């Protein structure tokens, strides 16, 4: 048994504790948290800093790791997507090496579980090693409603392949500008029947809403540049969120990713019609692509669950949940560290359906233990991370 103490312990499901000891089995299973006064201090491992559970990265694209440092910043999303489409093809051995290196980086940064997007199977062999818990979202594209059935069939084949590697997987629509209502309905029907979560890139830029409200703007240009016929598309006169969220099964846990332009009205309306929403922030990717962040203080007043993602190395300088939290607090210093830690641990675990094992220091869980050093005045700005278990 290990006995570990630090300046503060963040159990997550209860208030932060000082002068307490975290008791763990040698394999990392939590036994209890007890007052330090009950122990001979010579039998306790003492650390300077704060202890938090392992981080949950709810949105990543590990298969794009080979695209690190290839794209200019602040291009806006449509231009960024066009560049990714052009450059993502590469030699298999280079892609596999980049995937392995990205996983090593996440482990070093205290990440214990990942909600990862896959368009192909190239990451499955690495995931099957179970160095990190992965839930793979098999991401589907089809803006043409007549191709929705074929897209789901292709996704089911990829899920079957993932199952052969022993990987947890479910279907997910890519984004509002690349899927149809018919495809969303089929995907969330599949997720409901299998009891699995789904996710979608949502409210990423104003171009997205212009496309749905008027049928104009950079997304129409993007389809034209790709020689894609979208004559079937009829603008709804509503935002992308209003147009598509009603197509999601409200019983399926659904992750809305990015939410850069979400308004107070968006959050209240969405939470009212879908009781199983989770709102994911990937701040460093937002800054990389759009040079802006969501109004997170507003969002946290109106939504139930917030989670943290890193997005991919195509749109980020690294894969560190702590760096994402630092970026949030740098922009919004009024957000308390305890809230940030909850988003980065328990709420991510709830979304992935693994909060019986991860996300907090409750007895019986095996969540991993991170030491955050140099936390001062509830600020993460100068902190560093050491993985303890």
C-alpha positions as CSV (number, residue, x, y, z in Angstrom):
1,X,0.0,0.0,0.0
2,X,1.2,3.5,-0.8
3,X,0.4,6.5,1.4
4,X,0.7,9.8,-0.5
5,X,0.2,13.4,0.6
6,X,0.7,16.8,-0.9
7,X,-0.2,20.4,0.0
8,X,-3.8,19.8,-1.3
9,X,-5.6,16.8,-2.5
10,X,-8.5,17.3,-5.0
11,X,-10.8,14.3,-4.6
12,X,-13.1,16.0,-7.2
13,X,-16.4,14.5,-5.8
14,X,-15.8,16.4,-2.6
15,X,-14.0,19.6,-1.5
16,X,-10.2,19.9,-1.7
17,X,-8.4,18.6,1.4
18,X,-5.3,19.7,3.2
19,X,-3.3,17.6,5.8
20,X,-4.7,14.4,4.4
21,X,-3.3,11.2,3.0
22,X,-4.3,9.3,-0.2
23,X,-4.2,5.6,0.4
24,X,-3.7,3.4,-2.6
25,X,-3.0,-0.3,-3.4
26,X,0.2,-0.9,-5.3
27,X,-1.7,-1.2,-8.6
28,X,-3.2,2.3,-8.1
29,X,-6.6,1.4,-6.7
30,X,-7.9,4.0,-4.3
31,X,-8.5,2.7,-0.8
32,X,-9.4,5.9,1.2
33,X,-8.4,9.4,2.1
34,X,-7.6,9.9,5.7
35,X,-6.3,12.7,8.0
36,X,-2.5,13.0,8.1
37,X,-2.7,13.1,11.9
38,X,-3.6,9.4,11.9
39,X,-0.2,8.3,10.4
40,X,3.4,8.2,11.4
41,X,4.7,10.8,8.9
42,X,7.8,8.8,8.2
43,X,5.6,6.2,6.5
44,X,4.0,8.8,4.1
45,X,5.3,9.9,0.7
46,X,5.2,13.7,0.8
47,X,5.0,15.9,-2.3
48,X,5.0,19.6,-2.9
49,X,2.0,20.6,-5.0
50,X,-1.5,19.3,-5.4
51,X,-2.8,15.8,-6.2
52,X,-5.5,15.3,-8.9
53,X,-6.8,12.2,-10.7
54,X,-5.6,11.4,-14.1
55,X,-6.9,13.6,-16.9
56,X,-9.5,12.7,-19.5
57,X,-9.0,14.0,-23.0
58,X,-12.5,13.8,-24.5
59,X,-11.5,15.0,-28.0
60,X,-8.4,14.0,-30.0
61,X,-7.5,13.0,-33.5
62,X,-4.4,10.8,-32.8
63,X,-4.3,9.6,-36.4
64,X,-3.5,13.2,-37.5
65,X,-0.4,13.4,-35.3
66,X,2.0,13.3,-38.3
67,X,0.6,16.7,-39.4
68,X,2.2,18.5,-36.5
69,X,3.8,21.9,-37.5
70,X,2.6,21.7,-41.1
71,X,-0.1,24.4,-41.0
72,X,-0.1,28.1,-40.5
73,X,-2.1,29.5,-37.6
74,X,-5.2,31.7,-37.6
75,X,-6.3,30.8,-41.1
76,X,-10.0,30.2,-40.1
77,X,-11.6,26.8,-40.1
78,X,-12.6,26.4,-43.8
79,X,-9.1,27.1,-44.9
80,X,-7.6,24.8,-42.2
81,X,-9.9,22.0,-43.3
82,X,-8.9,22.4,-46.9
83,X,-5.2,22.1,-45.9
84,X,-5.8,19.0,-43.8
85,X,-7.6,17.3,-46.7
86,X,-4.6,18.0,-49.0
87,X,-1.8,16.9,-46.6
88,X,-3.1,14.1,-44.4
89,X,-2.0,11.3,-46.8
90,X,1.5,10.2,-45.8
91,X,3.7,7.1,-45.5
92,X,2.2,4.5,-43.2
93,X,5.3,4.0,-41.1
94,X,5.6,7.8,-40.5
95,X,1.9,7.9,-39.4
96,X,2.3,5.0,-37.1
97,X,5.5,6.4,-35.5
98,X,3.7,9.8,-35.0
99,X,0.7,8.0,-33.3
100,X,3.0,6.1,-30.9
101,X,4.8,9.3,-30.0
102,X,1.6,11.2,-29.5
103,X,0.4,8.5,-27.1
104,X,3.7,8.7,-25.2
105,X,3.2,12.4,-24.9
106,X,-0.3,12.1,-23.5
107,X,0.9,9.5,-20.9
108,X,3.7,11.8,-19.8
109,X,1.1,14.6,-19.5
110,X,-1.0,12.6,-17.1
111,X,-3.8,11.6,-19.5
112,X,-5.4,8.3,-18.7
113,X,-8.3,8.1,-21.1
114,X,-9.1,9.5,-24.5
115,X,-12.1,10.0,-26.7
116,X,-10.4,9.7,-30.0
117,X,-11.7,10.4,-33.5
118,X,-10.9,7.8,-36.2
119,X,-11.7,8.0,-39.9
120,X,-9.6,4.9,-40.7
121,X,-8.1,2.0,-38.7
122,X,-4.5,3.0,-38.7
123,X,-4.5,3.9,-34.9
124,X,-6.1,0.6,-33.8
125,X,-3.0,-1.4,-33.3
126,X,-1.5,1.2,-31.0
127,X,-4.8,1.5,-29.1
128,X,-5.0,-2.2,-28.6
129,X,-1.9,-2.1,-26.4
130,X,-4.1,-0.4,-23.7
131,X,-1.5,2.0,-22.5
132,X,-4.4,4.4,-22.2
133,X,-8.1,3.8,-22.1
134,X,-9.5,4.7,-25.6
135,X,-13.0,5.2,-26.8
136,X,-12.9,5.5,-30.6
137,X,-15.5,7.6,-32.3
138,X,-15.7,6.3,-35.9
139,X,-16.4,9.6,-37.7
140,X,-18.7,9.6,-40.6
141,X,-19.1,12.2,-43.5
142,X,-22.0,12.4,-45.9
143,X,-23.6,15.7,-46.7
144,X,-25.8,14.0,-49.3
145,X,-28.8,12.5,-47.5
146,X,-29.1,9.7,-50.1
147,X,-25.7,8.4,-49.1
148,X,-26.5,8.2,-45.3
149,X,-27.1,4.5,-45.4
150,X,-23.9,3.7,-47.2
151,X,-21.9,5.9,-44.8
152,X,-23.3,4.0,-41.8
153,X,-22.6,0.7,-43.4
154,X,-18.9,1.7,-43.9
155,X,-18.8,2.9,-40.3
156,X,-20.2,-0.4,-38.9
157,X,-17.4,-2.2,-40.8
158,X,-14.8,0.0,-39.1
159,X,-16.4,-0.6,-35.7
160,X,-16.3,-4.3,-36.4
161,X,-12.6,-4.0,-37.1
162,X,-12.1,-2.0,-33.9
163,X,-13.9,-4.7,-32.0
164,X,-11.4,-7.2,-33.4
165,X,-8.7,-5.2,-31.7
166,X,-10.6,-5.1,-28.4
167,X,-11.3,-1.4,-28.8
168,X,-14.4,0.4,-27.5
169,X,-16.0,2.3,-30.4
170,X,-19.2,4.1,-31.6
171,X,-20.3,6.1,-34.6
172,X,-20.1,9.9,-34.7
173,X,-21.1,12.5,-37.3
174,X,-18.2,14.8,-38.2
175,X,-19.6,18.3,-38.2
176,X,-22.7,20.3,-39.1
177,X,-21.3,21.3,-42.5
178,X,-20.4,17.7,-43.5
179,X,-23.4,15.5,-42.5
180,X,-27.1,15.4,-43.2
181,X,-30.1,15.1,-40.9
182,X,-30.6,11.6,-42.2
183,X,-27.1,10.6,-41.3
184,X,-27.4,12.0,-37.8
185,X,-30.6,10.1,-37.2
186,X,-29.1,6.8,-38.3
187,X,-25.9,7.4,-36.3
188,X,-27.7,8.2,-33.0
189,X,-30.2,5.3,-33.6
190,X,-27.2,3.0,-33.7
191,X,-25.6,4.6,-30.6
192,X,-28.9,4.3,-28.7
193,X,-29.2,0.6,-29.6
194,X,-25.6,-0.1,-28.6
195,X,-25.7,2.2,-25.5
196,X,-22.7,4.2,-26.7
197,X,-21.9,8.0,-26.8
198,X,-21.4,10.1,-29.9
199,X,-19.9,13.5,-30.7
200,X,-20.0,16.2,-33.3
201,X,-17.9,19.3,-34.1
202,X,-20.4,22.1,-33.3
203,X,-20.5,26.0,-33.4
204,X,-16.9,26.3,-34.5
205,X,-17.2,29.5,-36.6
206,X,-19.6,32.1,-37.9
207,X,-19.2,30.6,-41.4
208,X,-21.1,27.5,-40.1
209,X,-24.2,29.6,-39.2
210,X,-24.0,31.6,-42.4
211,X,-24.1,28.4,-44.4
212,X,-27.3,27.2,-42.6
213,X,-29.1,30.5,-42.4
214,X,-28.4,31.8,-45.9
215,X,-26.6,29.0,-47.8
216,X,-23.7,31.3,-48.5
217,X,-20.1,31.9,-47.3
218,X,-16.9,29.9,-47.1
219,X,-18.4,26.5,-46.7
220,X,-20.3,26.8,-50.0
221,X,-17.0,27.9,-51.5
222,X,-15.2,24.9,-49.9
223,X,-17.7,22.5,-51.5
224,X,-17.3,24.2,-54.8
225,X,-13.5,24.0,-54.6
226,X,-13.8,20.3,-53.9
227,X,-16.2,19.9,-56.9
228,X,-18.9,18.6,-54.7
229,X,-22.6,19.0,-55.7
230,X,-24.7,20.3,-52.9
231,X,-27.8,21.2,-54.9
232,X,-29.9,19.1,-52.4
233,X,-29.0,21.5,-49.6
234,X,-31.7,24.0,-48.7
235,X,-30.8,26.6,-46.0
236,X,-32.9,26.3,-43.0
237,X,-32.9,30.0,-41.9
238,X,-31.7,28.7,-38.5
239,X,-28.3,28.3,-36.9
240,X,-26.5,25.0,-37.4
241,X,-27.2,24.0,-33.8
242,X,-31.0,24.7,-34.2
243,X,-31.0,22.9,-37.5
244,X,-29.4,19.7,-36.4
245,X,-29.5,19.1,-32.7
246,X,-33.2,17.9,-32.8
247,X,-32.0,15.1,-35.0
248,X,-29.9,13.6,-32.2
249,X,-31.5,11.0,-29.9
250,X,-31.8,12.8,-26.6
251,X,-31.1,9.6,-24.7
252,X,-27.6,9.3,-26.3
253,X,-24.7,11.1,-24.5
254,X,-23.6,13.7,-27.1
255,X,-20.4,15.7,-27.0
256,X,-20.6,19.1,-28.7
257,X,-17.0,19.9,-29.6
258,X,-15.4,23.4,-29.7
259,X,-18.6,25.7,-29.2
260,X,-16.5,28.7,-30.1
261,X,-19.5,30.9,-31.1
262,X,-22.0,29.5,-28.7
263,X,-24.4,32.1,-27.2
264,X,-26.4,32.2,-24.0
265,X,-29.5,31.4,-26.0
266,X,-27.8,28.4,-27.7
267,X,-26.9,26.9,-24.4
268,X,-30.3,27.3,-22.8
269,X,-32.2,26.0,-25.8
270,X,-29.9,23.1,-26.3
271,X,-29.9,22.0,-22.7
272,X,-33.7,22.2,-22.7
273,X,-34.2,19.8,-25.6
274,X,-31.3,17.4,-25.0
275,X,-30.7,16.2,-21.4
276,X,-27.5,14.3,-22.2
277,X,-25.3,17.0,-23.6
278,X,-21.6,17.5,-22.8
279,X,-19.8,20.6,-24.0
280,X,-16.1,20.2,-24.9
281,X,-13.6,22.9,-25.1
282,X,-10.3,22.6,-27.0
283,X,-8.9,26.1,-26.3
284,X,-5.5,25.8,-27.8
285,X,-6.9,24.5,-31.1
286,X,-9.5,27.3,-31.1
287,X,-6.6,29.8,-30.7
288,X,-4.5,28.0,-33.4
289,X,-7.3,28.0,-36.0
290,X,-9.7,30.9,-35.2
291,X,-7.7,32.9,-32.7
292,X,-10.7,33.1,-30.3
293,X,-12.1,31.2,-27.4
294,X,-15.7,30.4,-26.4
295,X,-17.4,32.5,-23.7
296,X,-16.6,29.9,-21.1
297,X,-17.8,31.9,-18.0
298,X,-21.1,32.3,-19.7
299,X,-21.3,28.7,-20.8
300,X,-20.5,27.3,-17.3
301,X,-23.5,29.2,-15.9
302,X,-26.0,27.5,-18.3
303,X,-24.7,24.0,-19.0
304,X,-24.5,20.9,-16.9
305,X,-21.3,19.2,-18.1
306,X,-18.1,20.6,-19.5
307,X,-15.2,18.5,-20.7
308,X,-11.7,19.2,-22.1
309,X,-10.1,18.1,-25.3
310,X,-6.7,18.7,-27.0
311,X,-7.9,18.2,-30.6
312,X,-5.0,17.0,-32.9
313,X,-1.4,17.9,-33.3
314,X,-2.4,19.4,-36.7
315,X,-4.0,22.2,-34.7
316,X,-2.1,22.2,-31.4
317,X,1.5,22.5,-30.3
318,X,1.0,19.5,-27.9
319,X,-1.3,17.0,-26.3
320,X,-1.7,18.2,-22.7
321,X,-4.9,18.7,-20.8
322,X,-3.1,20.8,-18.3
323,X,-2.0,23.2,-21.0
324,X,-5.6,23.5,-22.1
325,X,-6.6,24.4,-18.6
326,X,-3.8,27.0,-18.3
327,X,-5.1,28.6,-21.6
328,X,-8.6,28.8,-20.2
329,X,-7.5,30.4,-16.9
330,X,-5.1,32.8,-18.7
331,X,-8.1,34.2,-20.6
332,X,-10.6,33.8,-17.8
333,X,-8.8,34.1,-14.5
334,X,-12.1,34.1,-12.6
335,X,-12.6,30.4,-13.3
336,X,-11.6,28.4,-10.2
337,X,-9.0,25.6,-10.4
338,X,-11.4,23.2,-8.7
339,X,-13.9,23.7,-11.6
340,X,-11.2,23.2,-14.2
341,X,-10.0,20.0,-12.6
342,X,-13.6,18.6,-12.5
343,X,-14.1,19.3,-16.2
344,X,-10.7,17.6,-16.9
345,X,-11.5,14.5,-14.9
346,X,-14.9,13.5,-13.6
347,X,-17.1,15.0,-16.3
348,X,-14.9,13.6,-19.1
349,X,-15.2,10.2,-17.4
350,X,-18.9,10.5,-17.2
351,X,-19.2,11.3,-20.9
352,X,-17.1,8.2,-21.8
353,X,-19.1,6.0,-19.3
354,X,-15.9,5.2,-17.3
355,X,-16.6,7.1,-14.1
356,X,-16.8,3.9,-12.2
357,X,-13.0,3.6,-12.7
358,X,-11.7,7.1,-13.6
359,X,-12.3,10.7,-12.8
360,X,-12.1,11.0,-9.0
361,X,-10.3,9.7,-5.9
362,X,-13.3,7.6,-4.7
363,X,-12.6,4.3,-3.1
364,X,-12.4,1.4,-5.5
365,X,-11.4,3.5,-8.6
366,X,-8.1,3.3,-10.4
367,X,-8.0,6.9,-11.8
368,X,-4.3,7.6,-12.0
369,X,-2.6,10.2,-9.8
370,X,-1.1,13.5,-11.1
371,X,1.0,15.9,-9.1
372,X,0.5,19.6,-10.2
373,X,3.5,21.6,-9.0
374,X,3.8,25.4,-8.3
375,X,0.0,26.1,-7.9
376,X,-0.1,29.5,-6.3
377,X,-3.2,31.7,-5.4
378,X,-5.4,29.2,-7.3
379,X,-3.6,29.9,-10.5
380,X,-2.3,27.3,-12.9
381,X,-0.2,29.7,-14.9
382,X,3.2,28.5,-13.8
383,X,2.4,24.9,-13.0
384,X,4.1,21.8,-14.2
385,X,2.9,18.2,-14.0
386,X,4.5,15.0,-12.7
387,X,2.7,11.7,-13.2
388,X,2.7,9.8,-9.9
389,X,0.7,6.7,-10.9
